[in-house]
Amino acid sequence: MSDKKLETSASDEIDLGQLINAIGKLFEGFYNFIKSIFRGILDFIVSILRVVIKNFKIIIIAVVISGVLGYVVEKFKPATYGSSMLVKPYFDSKFQLVTNIDYFNALIGNNDYGTLSTIFHLDEESVKQIKKFEIAPGPETENDRIIQYDKFVKSIDSLRASEIEFEDFVENRSIFSGDFYEINVESYKKDIFSSLEKGLNSSFTNEYSLKKMKKRDSLIIIQKENILASIQDLDSLQQIYVNVLNEEAKSGNGNINFDGGYPMKQEKSNTKEYELLNQQLKLRTELRVLEEKKIEEDVFFDTISSFQKIGTKSNKLSERYSIIFPILAIILLILFYISVTVVHFVNSYGKE
């Protein structure tokens, strides 16, 4: 019996030892794997540095020559100027605006300067200096984004709305979601921008927006008539309560006798008159809001900020050839070195 216990104990010790050895080998393999990764990275960096040191003069010469060429191109290339205009469209005229911006760029791409000249009322030589038009959503606050999200959620069914998070909406929304738009123009002529506003202003006008504006005006007229009629009714009713108060003042016991001779107990009318006054003030406020809305939105758009008279000289990285050319030169040298290395490896493979 004791021999069996000893055999079982020895077997357990052997299994435990094998488990410890297995875990040790696992950690050793993981350590060697991490070590090989860092070793590979180090070898790669060292090989690059070796190539750079070995070909240092060639790299410096290539960078200097390409930098000088880039600088020369920058000096001889016509300077580009830019300016922006911030607008707030009404009556869904933003759709026509975006469409027309694309149309203007298409005319530039097709060299149709005659049509552009007609649109902007400029001579063809001037419109030839226009490089491109761009449109983007204007500046907005976090509160503006929340309002847009709230409108969007209310426009779809509740099941679908629960699946769309605020962050997803902000990232994937359309350009038509905003209320403000920034129109950017790039030109080779620095003082052309103010002359473009008249043509751009005509971009907002279209039949759909015109009908929507007329429909809005008709609805405002109807609402005003209804409010004025309600105010007139309240004035008449208020006059009745004033008469009642006068009768109460005359009758000391609070009873009012009508022509039929039947006395009636008249309750105090101060509260009723106050309620009528509040309703009248509320209606007059609604009337004022309608008048303000018609005055504020009596055009297809408002210009928040106009183009500058003199554009700002463009300083985009994509036009900094004194930087781009040296980077391209280094990339080409790297590709050339890789190609030479691959060819050398292929030619020497199997010969050793």
C-alpha positions as CSV (number, residue, x, y, z in Angstrom):
1,M,0.0,0.0,0.0
2,S,2.8,2.4,0.9
3,D,4.6,1.4,-2.3
4,K,1.6,2.6,-4.4
5,K,1.6,5.9,-2.5
6,L,5.3,6.4,-3.2
7,E,4.8,5.6,-6.9
8,T,1.9,8.1,-7.1
9,S,3.9,10.8,-5.4
10,A,6.9,10.2,-7.7
11,S,4.6,10.4,-10.7
12,D,3.2,13.7,-9.6
13,E,6.6,15.1,-9.1
14,I,7.6,14.1,-12.6
15,D,4.5,15.7,-14.1
16,L,5.1,18.9,-12.1
17,G,8.7,19.0,-13.3
18,Q,7.7,18.5,-16.9
19,L,5.1,21.3,-16.6
20,I,7.8,23.7,-15.2
21,N,10.1,22.8,-18.0
22,A,7.4,23.4,-20.6
23,I,6.6,26.8,-19.1
24,G,10.3,27.6,-19.0
25,K,10.7,26.7,-22.7
26,L,7.6,28.7,-23.5
27,F,9.0,31.9,-21.9
28,E,12.4,31.2,-23.4
29,G,10.9,31.0,-26.9
30,F,8.9,34.2,-26.3
31,Y,12.0,36.0,-25.1
32,N,14.0,34.8,-28.2
33,F,11.1,35.9,-30.4
34,I,11.1,39.4,-28.9
35,K,14.9,39.5,-29.1
36,S,14.9,38.5,-32.7
37,I,12.4,41.3,-33.5
38,F,14.5,44.0,-31.8
39,R,17.6,42.5,-33.4
40,G,16.0,42.7,-36.8
41,I,15.0,46.3,-36.3
42,L,18.5,47.1,-35.1
43,D,20.1,45.4,-38.1
44,F,17.8,47.3,-40.4
45,I,18.7,50.6,-38.9
46,V,22.4,49.8,-38.9
47,S,22.2,48.7,-42.6
48,I,20.4,52.0,-43.5
49,L,23.0,54.1,-41.6
50,R,25.8,52.1,-43.3
51,V,24.4,52.9,-46.7
52,V,23.9,56.6,-45.7
53,I,27.5,56.9,-44.4
54,K,28.9,55.1,-47.4
55,N,27.0,57.3,-49.9
56,F,26.9,60.4,-47.8
57,K,28.4,62.6,-50.5
58,I,26.0,61.4,-53.2
59,I,23.0,62.0,-50.9
60,I,24.1,65.5,-50.0
61,I,24.8,66.4,-53.7
62,A,21.3,65.0,-54.7
63,V,19.5,66.9,-51.9
64,V,21.3,70.2,-52.7
65,I,20.7,70.0,-56.5
66,S,17.1,69.0,-56.1
67,G,16.6,71.8,-53.5
68,V,18.1,74.4,-55.8
69,L,15.9,73.1,-58.7
70,G,12.8,73.3,-56.5
71,Y,13.7,76.9,-55.4
72,V,14.1,77.9,-59.1
73,V,10.7,76.4,-59.9
74,E,9.1,78.2,-57.0
75,K,10.5,81.5,-58.3
76,F,9.5,81.1,-61.9
77,K,6.1,79.5,-61.2
78,P,3.3,82.1,-61.0
79,A,2.3,82.9,-57.4
80,T,-1.1,81.7,-56.3
81,Y,-3.4,83.9,-54.1
82,G,-6.5,82.9,-52.1
83,S,-9.5,84.5,-50.5
84,S,-12.6,83.3,-48.8
85,M,-16.2,84.4,-48.5
86,L,-18.6,83.2,-45.7
87,V,-22.3,83.0,-46.6
88,K,-25.6,81.8,-45.0
89,P,-28.1,80.5,-47.6
90,Y,-31.9,80.5,-47.2
91,F,-34.7,78.6,-48.8
92,D,-32.4,75.6,-49.6
93,S,-30.4,77.7,-52.1
94,K,-27.3,75.9,-50.8
95,F,-28.0,73.1,-53.2
96,Q,-27.8,75.4,-56.2
97,L,-24.7,77.0,-54.7
98,V,-22.8,73.7,-54.4
99,T,-23.9,72.7,-57.9
100,N,-22.7,76.0,-59.4
101,I,-19.3,75.8,-57.7
102,D,-18.8,72.4,-59.3
103,Y,-20.0,73.9,-62.6
104,F,-17.5,76.8,-62.4
105,N,-14.6,74.3,-61.8
106,A,-15.8,72.2,-64.8
107,L,-15.7,75.4,-67.0
108,I,-12.1,76.1,-65.8
109,G,-11.1,72.5,-66.6
110,N,-12.6,72.8,-70.1
111,N,-11.0,76.2,-70.7
112,D,-14.5,77.6,-71.3
113,Y,-13.5,81.2,-70.3
114,G,-16.2,82.7,-72.5
115,T,-19.0,81.3,-70.3
116,L,-17.1,82.3,-67.1
117,S,-16.6,85.8,-68.5
118,T,-20.4,86.1,-69.0
119,I,-21.2,84.7,-65.5
120,F,-18.8,87.0,-63.6
121,H,-19.0,90.0,-65.9
122,L,-15.3,90.1,-66.5
123,D,-13.0,90.0,-69.5
124,E,-11.6,86.6,-70.6
125,E,-8.1,87.5,-69.6
126,S,-9.2,88.1,-66.1
127,V,-11.2,84.9,-65.7
128,K,-8.2,82.9,-67.1
129,Q,-6.4,83.9,-63.9
130,I,-8.9,81.9,-61.8
131,K,-7.3,78.6,-60.7
132,K,-10.2,76.9,-58.9
133,F,-13.3,77.3,-56.6
134,E,-13.9,75.4,-53.4
135,I,-16.8,75.2,-51.0
136,A,-16.7,73.8,-47.5
137,P,-19.0,73.9,-44.4
138,G,-18.5,77.2,-42.5
139,P,-17.4,77.5,-38.8
140,E,-19.8,76.0,-36.3
141,T,-20.0,75.4,-32.5
142,E,-20.6,72.2,-30.7
143,N,-24.2,73.5,-30.0
144,D,-24.7,73.8,-33.8
145,R,-23.7,70.2,-34.3
146,I,-26.1,69.1,-31.5
147,I,-29.0,71.0,-33.1
148,Q,-28.2,69.4,-36.5
149,Y,-28.1,65.9,-34.9
150,D,-31.4,66.5,-33.1
151,K,-33.1,67.5,-36.4
152,F,-31.6,64.5,-38.2
153,V,-32.8,62.1,-35.4
154,K,-36.3,63.6,-35.6
155,S,-36.4,63.1,-39.4
156,I,-36.0,59.3,-39.2
157,D,-37.7,56.5,-37.4
158,S,-36.8,55.9,-33.7
159,L,-35.4,52.4,-34.3
160,R,-32.9,53.7,-36.9
161,A,-32.1,56.8,-34.8
162,S,-31.1,54.6,-31.8
163,E,-28.4,53.0,-33.9
164,I,-26.7,56.3,-35.0
165,E,-24.4,57.9,-32.4
166,F,-23.6,61.6,-32.4
167,E,-20.0,61.1,-33.3
168,D,-20.9,58.9,-36.3
169,F,-23.3,61.6,-37.5
170,V,-20.7,64.4,-37.2
171,E,-18.1,62.3,-39.1
172,N,-20.4,61.1,-41.9
173,R,-22.8,64.1,-42.4
174,S,-23.3,65.7,-45.8
175,I,-22.0,69.1,-46.8
176,F,-25.6,70.2,-46.9
177,S,-26.1,69.7,-43.1
178,G,-24.7,73.1,-42.1
179,D,-26.2,76.6,-42.2
180,F,-23.0,78.5,-43.1
181,Y,-20.7,77.9,-46.1
182,E,-17.2,79.1,-46.9
183,I,-16.4,79.8,-50.5
184,N,-12.7,79.7,-51.3
185,V,-11.2,80.9,-54.5
186,E,-7.6,80.5,-55.8
187,S,-6.3,82.8,-58.5
188,Y,-3.0,83.9,-60.1
189,K,-4.3,87.5,-59.9
190,K,-4.3,88.9,-56.4
191,D,-7.0,91.6,-56.8
192,I,-9.7,89.7,-58.7
193,F,-11.7,88.4,-55.7
194,S,-14.0,91.4,-55.1
195,S,-15.0,91.3,-58.8
196,L,-16.2,87.7,-58.4
197,E,-18.9,88.4,-55.7
198,K,-21.6,89.5,-58.2
199,G,-21.3,86.3,-60.2
200,L,-21.3,84.2,-57.1
201,N,-24.3,86.0,-55.7
202,S,-26.3,84.9,-58.7
203,S,-25.4,81.3,-57.8
204,F,-28.1,81.2,-55.1
205,T,-31.1,82.1,-57.3
206,N,-33.1,79.2,-58.7
207,E,-36.8,78.4,-59.4
208,Y,-37.2,76.1,-56.4
209,S,-35.8,78.6,-53.9
210,L,-38.0,81.3,-55.4
211,K,-41.1,79.2,-55.0
212,K,-40.2,78.3,-51.5
213,M,-39.7,82.0,-50.6
214,K,-43.1,82.9,-52.1
215,K,-44.7,80.1,-50.2
216,R,-43.1,81.3,-47.0
217,D,-44.4,84.8,-47.6
218,S,-47.9,83.6,-48.3
219,L,-47.9,81.6,-45.1
220,I,-46.7,84.6,-43.1
221,I,-49.5,86.7,-44.5
222,I,-52.1,84.1,-43.5
223,Q,-50.6,83.7,-40.1
224,K,-50.6,87.5,-39.6
225,E,-54.2,87.8,-40.6
226,N,-55.2,85.1,-38.1
227,I,-53.2,86.7,-35.3
228,L,-54.6,90.2,-36.0
229,A,-58.1,88.7,-36.0
230,S,-57.4,87.0,-32.7
231,I,-56.1,90.2,-31.2
232,Q,-59.2,92.1,-32.4
233,D,-61.4,89.4,-30.7
234,L,-59.4,89.8,-27.5
235,D,-59.7,93.6,-27.6
236,S,-63.5,93.2,-27.9
237,L,-63.6,90.6,-25.1
238,Q,-61.3,92.8,-22.9
239,Q,-63.7,95.7,-23.4
240,I,-66.6,93.5,-22.2
241,Y,-64.6,92.8,-19.0
242,V,-63.9,96.4,-18.5
243,N,-67.6,97.1,-18.7
244,V,-68.2,94.3,-16.2
245,L,-65.6,95.9,-13.8
246,N,-67.4,99.2,-14.1
247,E,-70.7,97.6,-13.3
248,E,-69.1,95.9,-10.3
249,A,-67.8,99.2,-9.1
250,K,-71.2,100.8,-9.3
251,S,-73.0,97.9,-7.5
252,G,-71.6,97.8,-4.0
253,N,-73.0,94.3,-3.3
254,G,-71.3,92.7,-6.3
255,N,-74.7,92.0,-8.0
256,I,-75.5,93.1,-11.6
257,N,-79.1,93.6,-12.6
258,F,-79.9,92.9,-16.3
259,D,-82.9,94.2,-18.3
260,G,-84.9,91.1,-17.4
261,G,-84.8,92.2,-13.7
262,Y,-83.1,89.0,-12.6
263,P,-80.1,89.8,-10.3
264,M,-77.0,87.7,-10.8
265,K,-74.0,87.4,-8.5
266,Q,-70.9,88.8,-10.5
267,E,-67.6,87.2,-9.7
268,K,-64.5,89.4,-9.6
269,S,-63.1,89.8,-13.2
270,N,-59.5,91.0,-12.4
271,T,-58.1,87.5,-13.0
272,K,-59.9,87.1,-16.4
273,E,-58.7,90.5,-17.6
274,Y,-55.1,89.6,-16.6
275,E,-55.4,86.3,-18.6
276,L,-56.7,88.2,-21.6
277,L,-53.8,90.7,-21.4
278,N,-51.3,87.8,-21.3
279,Q,-52.9,86.2,-24.4
280,Q,-52.8,89.5,-26.2
281,L,-49.1,90.0,-25.4
282,K,-48.4,86.5,-26.5
283,L,-50.1,87.0,-29.9
284,R,-48.3,90.4,-30.4
285,T,-45.0,88.6,-29.7
286,E,-45.8,86.0,-32.3
287,L,-46.7,88.8,-34.8
288,R,-43.4,90.5,-34.1
289,V,-41.5,87.2,-34.6
290,L,-43.2,86.8,-38.0
291,E,-42.3,90.3,-39.0
292,E,-38.6,89.8,-38.0
293,K,-38.4,86.5,-39.8
294,K,-39.6,88.1,-43.0
295,I,-37.2,91.0,-42.7
296,E,-34.2,88.8,-41.8
297,E,-34.9,86.2,-44.5
298,D,-36.0,88.5,-47.4
299,V,-33.1,87.3,-49.6
300,F,-31.7,84.0,-50.8
301,F,-28.5,84.4,-48.8
302,D,-26.6,86.7,-46.4
303,T,-23.0,87.5,-46.8
304,I,-21.3,87.1,-43.4
305,S,-17.9,88.1,-44.6
306,S,-16.8,89.2,-48.1
307,F,-13.7,88.5,-50.2
308,Q,-10.6,90.4,-49.4
309,K,-9.7,93.1,-51.9
310,I,-6.2,91.6,-52.1
311,G,-5.8,87.9,-51.7
312,T,-3.4,86.1,-49.4
313,K,-0.4,84.5,-51.1
314,S,-0.6,80.8,-51.0
315,N,2.0,79.0,-48.9
316,K,0.8,75.4,-49.2
317,L,3.3,72.5,-48.6
318,S,2.2,71.0,-52.0
319,E,3.7,74.2,-53.7
320,R,6.9,74.2,-51.7
321,Y,9.1,72.6,-54.4
322,S,12.3,73.4,-52.5
323,I,11.1,70.9,-49.9
324,I,9.3,68.4,-52.2
325,F,12.1,67.9,-54.7
326,P,14.7,66.9,-52.0
327,I,12.3,64.5,-50.5
328,L,11.6,62.9,-53.9
329,A,15.3,62.8,-54.5
330,I,15.9,60.8,-51.3
331,I,13.0,58.4,-52.2
332,L,14.4,57.8,-55.6
333,L,17.8,57.1,-54.2
334,I,16.3,54.6,-51.7
335,L,14.4,52.9,-54.5
336,F,17.6,52.8,-56.7
337,Y,19.5,51.2,-53.8
338,I,16.8,48.6,-53.2
339,S,16.7,47.8,-56.9
340,V,20.5,47.4,-57.1
341,T,20.5,45.2,-53.9
342,V,17.7,42.9,-55.3
343,V,19.5,42.6,-58.7
344,H,22.7,41.7,-57.0
345,F,21.0,39.2,-54.8
346,V,19.2,37.5,-57.7
347,N,22.5,37.4,-59.8
348,S,24.5,35.9,-56.9
349,Y,21.8,33.5,-55.7
350,G,22.9,29.8,-56.0
351,K,26.4,30.6,-57.2
352,E,28.0,30.3,-53.8
